[in-house]
């Protein structure tokens, strides 16, 4: 992406401290490094599936040593953040018919940090300059900077990359153009009389010469990190199990914190595009990202506020700046076990458990997506699906039963227990699930019980599907 004279060396040193080797280091032939066996690395590169043809040369080696030797802690942070951002990238790459491997470009650009800013102002996961961002429909003003929005900036990056590939027909050249602009790449091609990146490389700006090597190294990191004893530093579960809501309404982070019980810090982390602590009104809509366990409460609040003529509803709950300040902040999820069956694949298991393969990989410290029959996989569910009810609305009292006298002896009206959606039998209140309803959906309908209580009462695991017509115990009388 065009960003003037900024070099990728500055960008990477600012964000992740990973730069190519110096000449002194390059000249150390035969030097040995902990966690780095050069011949093994070369062999893996030769076999590595990659968007561009892998090549082991001094610049690639420099970046690899940066990830695996010199800046291991920062590399582990990047690997942990893949759980948050790679599922999003893969969704939009698929929608735009682009290669899955382009997700590694954001590692090169920002180290998967939506708040990353280069020395010349390129911002966000995909490092858009303001003028380029606006060209691709991103809003940048005093209240919102959509270059930091994980969803909208990713959509813009996909559109931009698609155009560059259409123009150059070669991913090495398209990546170089993303960094320095299509004009510079075209001029370098003319001077070199070639369409081969490695031949035109010396005619490109210095930062762009290093760009494809940096991409190769980032791809290697994502696929082979465990061979270098790197341990991904995964974020908290609230940052992994999230949901997106598109809203046109104004809503402040303070009110969201009151309604959900989340800390302001967590809300800001998930929604970095909003620079003044609120989501502004927008005809096109703005994305709000929150943990799945609290999104029903926000939907309740916005729905009730609309019914009240968009007046703010009174919410008298404490607000915390940081999660650890609130009581019981660690007790939002409970652990369950899934036992892998013969025909299972990690993607199918994730779909069944309402998470992503990256979540399962993080929770079980898997080094690949391969699973075997009988393997036990840890997974997490929210203890409670939070709902919102304003203080002025008291709980609804049940309506008194009324006897109905039929108008003719032949006509009898009766409420059949087997047809009712919610009914009481003996010591329990029962519910008949609808088609495709999950245990999480059912728990959200009955805020007086938690998901964990629901599963224990029915002696079942949340991964087991519900079926229309079955009886689900809601609570004991």
N, C-alpha and C positions, 0 to 999 in steps of 0.2 A: 504494500500500500504506500502510496506516495506520501512522504513525510519530510520533504526537504533534505537537509544534509545530515539528519540524525542517523547514527549508525546502529546497526543491530548489536554492536558491542556495548554501546551505552544502554540500550534497552534491556539487554539480558543482564548486564551488571547491575542495573537499577532494580530489576524485578526478582532475579533469581541468582545473581552472582555467578552465572555460568558463562564463561567466555572461552574462545579457542586458546590453545596452548601458546605460550610465548616462544620466541625463537630459541631461547635458552633451553626451554623444555623440549622443543622439537629436536634439538641437537643431541639430546640425551639418549642415544641409541642403546637399546638393551636395558633401559631403566625398567625396574619392576615396581608395581604398585599393588597395595593391598586391595583386594576385591576385584582386581582387573588382570585377567590372563589374555594377553593380546591375541594369541593364535586362536583361542576359543571365540573371542569377539569377532575376529575376521570370518571364522567359519559360520557363526550365526548370521552375520550380515549377508553372506553369500546366499543363505537359505531363507532370509527374512522376506515375507510378503510386504511389499512397500509400494506406495503410489509412484515413486520415482525409483530408478535403478540404483540400489545401494552401492556406494563406493567407499572403500576405506582409504582415506587420505588424511593428511595432517590436521585439517580443520575439523573433519568429522571426529577424529581421535580426540582433539581438544575438547569438543563438546561432550563426548562420551566420558572422558575423565572428569569433566566438570560435574556431570550427574552422579557418577559412580564412586568418585574418590574425593574430590575437593569440596563438594557442596552436597553431601549426602542428605543432610537434614532438610534442605530446601527441595531436593528431588523427592524425598518421602512426603513432603507436604503437597507437591504437585500430584503425586500418585493418589493421595487420599482424596483430593478434590475431583478426580475423574469420576468418582461415585456421584457427585452432585451434577456435573456438567455434561459428561459424555452421553448419558441417555437423552438429554435435550438435543445435543448436536446430532446424534444419530437419527432422531425423529425428523429433523428438518433436512438433513442430508438425503434421507430417503425420499422425502416429499419433493425435493428438487432434482432427484435422479443423479446425485453426485456421489463420488466414492466415499465410503465409510472412513477411510484413512485420513480424510481432510480434517477430522477432529483433532489430529495432532498439531495442526497449524496453530491452534489457540494456545498450545503449550509453548511454542516458539514465540508467539506474539506477546502473551501476557502472563505466562506461567499459571494460567487458569485463575487469574485474579481480576474480577470485574471492576475493581477500583484502580487498576494499574494505569499510570499516566507516564508517558515518555517525556524526555526533556523538552520536546517541541509540542507537546500537548495531545499526541495520539492517546486515545482513552478507551478503556474497556477490554473485555475479553478478546475482541478482534482488532483492537487498536485503530479505530477510525479517527482520522483528523476531522475537525468540525465540518469542513466543506464537503468532504467525501461522505460523511454521515448524512448530511442534509440531502445530498444528491440521491441517496438511497432511502429517503423518507424518514430519517430519524429526527426527532425533535430535540433541540438543544437550546434551553433558555434558563431563566433564573429559578424555575421550580422543578424542572426535569431535564436529565441528560440521558437520552435513550441509548447512547453508546454504552452506558453501564447496564442497561436492561438486558438480562441474559437472553430473553426470548426475542425481542425486537432486533437487537444487535446481531443475533445469530441469523435471523431471517435476512437481514441486510447483507451479511457476509456471504450467505449462500447465493444471493442474487448477484453479488459482485464477482464471486469466484466463477459462477456459471458463465458470465459475460467474458471473463478473461480466457477461460478455456475455449469458448466459442471463437475468440479472436486468434489465439495462438495454436490451438489444437494439440497442445503438449503441456503436461502438468508441470514439468520443470520450469518452462518459460512462464506459465500462468502464475506459479508461485513467486517467481522473481518479479513479475509485473505487479503482483499484490503488494510487494514490498516497496518497489521504487517507482511504479507507474509504467503503463504500457509503452509510453513514448521512449523512455530510456532503453527498455528491452528491444524495441524495434530498431533503434539507432545502433545498439550493440550488435544486433544480427546483421545489419548492413555492413558495418565495419569488419566483422569477422567473416562475412559471407557464409554464414552457417546458421542452422536452427538448433544446434547442439549446445545445451547450457554450458557444458564444461569447456567448449571452444570459445564461446562468446564471453565467458566469465571475466576475463581480464579487462574487457571493455565496459564492465558494469561498475557502479559505485561500490565502494568497499563493503558496505553493509549488505548489499545484495549478493555479492560474491559468496558471502558466508551463509546466505539464507537457506539454500537447498541443503548444504551440509548440516545446518541446524535442524532442519526438518527430518533428515535421515536419523540424526541422533535422538530426536524426540520420539520417533517411531520405535526405535530400538528400546528406549527406556520403557515405553508402554508394554512391550512384548516380552522383554527379557530381564526386567528389574530384579527378579528373585534370584537370578544367577549371581548377582552381586550383593546378596544379603541385604537388600534394601527392604525396609518394612514400611509400607504406606501408613501415613498418619491420617486415619479416617476421621471425618467430622462427626459431631453428635448426631443421633438418629433423627432429631427434629429437622436437621438440614438435609436429610436423605429422603424421608417419607413426606414429600410435599405435594401440594396441589396448587394449580394456577386458577385464578378467577379474573375474568375480564369485566371491569366495571367502568361505567361512565360517570359515576358519582364521586364527589369530594368525600374523602374520609381521612382523618388524621391518624398517625401512628399511635398517638396517645390513646385515642378511643379504641383502636384495634387492641392495644395492650390491655385496656380495661375489660373489653368483651372476651378476650381469649385467655388472659392470664399470662401471656408471653412477655418476655422482657423486651424493652425497646431495642436493646442491642441485637437481639435475634431478628426482630422485624426489619431493622435496618440492614442487617447482613443479607437477608433474603431478598431485599428490595432496594438495591443500591442506586437505582436510577433517580430516586426522589430525594432531592438535595435539601429540602426544607422541612422534612418530617411529616409530610402529608402527600396523599395522592390527589392531584388536581382534577377538576371536572374535565371531561374530554368526550367529544361526540364519537370519536373513533374507538375510545375505550383504552384504559390502562390496565396492565397486568398487576395483580396482587398475588404474591407467592407466600404461602404459609404452610406449616405442618398440616397434614391431612386431618389430624385429630381435632383441630380447632376450627377448620374451615366451615363446618355446619353452623357454628355460633356466629361467624361473620355474616353468612348468608341470612340467618335469622334476623340479625340486627339490621342489615340493609333492607330487607323485605319489610320489617316493621316500621323502619324509619320512612320508607316510601309511603306506607299506609297512613302515616302521621303527617303527610305533607312535607317530607324531607326535613322536619325539625329534629334537632339532636335529641335523642332519648337519654334519660338520666341513667347513668351507670355509676354506682358507688362501690367500686372495687379498687384496691391499691394497684399502683403501677411501679414496676421495678426496672431500673436501668439495666441491670445484669441478671442473668438467669439464676446464678448461685445465691442471689439475695432473697429469692422467693422460697417459701417453705415447700419441701417435698419435690424440688425441681428435678431430682433424679428418678422419680417414681412414676414417670409418665408412660412407661412401656413395660410389658412383661414378655418373657422369653418362652418360646415354644419350639418343638422339635418336629421336623418333617423327615420321614424315612424314604429314601429314594427307591423308586420301583424300576423294574427292568426297562420299561419303555421311556423313562423320564429323560428329558433334557433340561438344562438349567433355565433356558428361556421359558419353557412350559411351566416349570415349577414356580418361577417368578410371577408369571401371569396368574397362576392359581392362588398364590399367596399375596397378590396385590402389592408387589414391589418390583424392583428391576433386578436383572442378573448381577449388576454391579453391587446392589445392596447385599445380595446373598454372598457374593465374593468377599465383600468387606466383613460381614458378620462371621464368616467361617474361615477367613484368611486363606481363601483359595488362590492358587497361582494360575489357574486356568478355569475355563467353563466346563471342563470334563467332570462328570460325576459317575459314580458306580452304584450298582444295585446294593441296597442295604446301608448306604452311607447316611449318616445322620446330619441334617442341616439345621443349624440354629436360625430362627427367624423371630421377628418382633412384631407385636401388635400394641396399639395404644390401650392403656387401662381404661380410658374413658373417652367417648366421643362427645366433645363439649358442645352444649347448646346454649342459646341465649334467651332469657325471658326477662323483660324489664320489671323493675321493682313494683310498678303500679298495677301489674297484672297478677292477681292471685291465682293459685291453681284452680282449675275448673272442677266444680263439684259434679259428681255423676247425676244425670237426670233421673228423677223418680220413675219407677216402672209404672206403666199404665196398662190396665187391662182393656182389651178391645172386645166389644160385644159385636159379633157378626150380625149384619142386617138380615140375613136369612139363615135358617138352620143348616143349609148346605155349605155355607162359606165359613171357613175357620182360618184365622190368622195366627200364626205362631212363628216365633223366631227360632229357627233350627240351629242348634249348636254347631252342627257340622257344616253350616254355610257361613257362619260369622267369621270375620277376620280376626277379632280379638274376643276371647270368651273365657269364662272361669269354669273350671271343673275340679271338684275336690279342693285340694290345698293349693292349686296353682292357677296363675293367669297364663293363658296360652295365646299364641299368635300363629296364623297360617301364612307362611311366606309366599310372596308372589314369584312369578317366573323371573329368573336371573338375579333375585335378591341375594346379597351376600350377608354373612354374619355381621360385618361392619355396618351395612345398610340397616339391618334390624336393630343393632345397638343404637344407631343414630335416631331411630324412631321412638326409643324408650329411654329418655335421658335419666330416668330414676335408677337405671342399672348400668353397670359398666360392661364393656365387652368381655372382660375377664370373668365377671360374675355370670354372664350369659353362657359362656362356654363351659364353665364348671357346673352350672345347673343342668345343662343338657349333656354333660359328660362327652364332649366332642371337641375336636380340634378345628380351629378356624379355617384350615385348608380344605376341610371336607365341605362340599357344596350342599346348599339347601335344595329341597325339591318342593314344587308346588303341591299343596295338600298335606304335607307333613306337619306335625305339631311341634312348636317350639315353646318351651317353658320360658316365661318372661320373669316371673318372680313368685315367691311363696307367700301365701297369706298367713 
